[in-house]
Amino acid sequence: MIFDVVTIFPDFFSSILEHGVLQRAQAGGQAEFRRHDLREFTDDRHRTVDDRPFGGGPGMVFKPEPLFRAVEALKAEAGSADFPVVLLSPQGRLLTQAVAEEFARKERIVLLCGRYEGVDERVAQHLATEELSIGDYVLTGGELAAAVVMEVVTRLLPGVLGNEESSEQDSFAGAGSGGAESAAGGVHGILDCPHYTRPAEFRGWKVPEVLLSGNHEEIRRWRRRRALEKTWRQRPDLLASLSLSEEDSGLLEEIRQAALEPATRHP
Ligand code: ADE
């Protein structure tokens, strides 16, 4: 998959491209990350990318011409216009795991990073195929958001995660969750269950007994219950949009009952 990032700060991405999953995907040939300096697509001596807003007001707005030129150059080079052109913006559709999965099926994606107070609306209307937000808060620019998109999409590309991580995911998918959770930590459907490692006791806090039991069925059920419980407590909105299996409905009922008795603590 090719990621074309259009930005006035190409160096911003150097560190994340040299580490972790993005570095691995690039080295393994599953992904290619290309940075395009927006100023290369200006036509004045000062390489101007922004201007004052019509109608007045504070701040500067990204001019349309450099962004249009940049994307048109990419389309000409690719010999195709058949890929998403995503404008990172707090006004966009919200990035979720489902959206990441949708992008991971594409061969190429263009990410347009805005800056300052905004981007000329004609970019959103006539150049971008969509606006995408990474959350209901305002960043100073689209670069951090683009980096988030690169990370969440790349880790879904076939062959990028190591065997261990992928097979863990498989075992979760096969556990009757219908793929509702991603073992590698993703929120898809419901939140992940808690995880523990050695030591079994740390400063008096013990790892739940069941995890040391070796009973795989009990462990699976405990994990599912804790994942549901965490979701019920922290993100009930996620449960509302889910069709629950019979087991999940039963576990949720147990969780609700237990919550009515504050003294009761499940193992
Ligand atoms: N640019 C500024 N804020 C943003 C956000 N929340 N998501 C995506 N791009 C942005």
Boltz pocket constraint, residues with backbone or C-beta under 6 A from the ligand:
constraints:
  - pocket:
      binder: B
      contacts: [[A, 88], [A, 89], [A, 90], [A, 114], [A, 132], [A, 133], [A, 134], [A, 135], [A, 136], [A, 137], [A, 138], [A, 139], [A, 140], [A, 141], [A, 142], [A, 145]]
      max_distance: 6.0
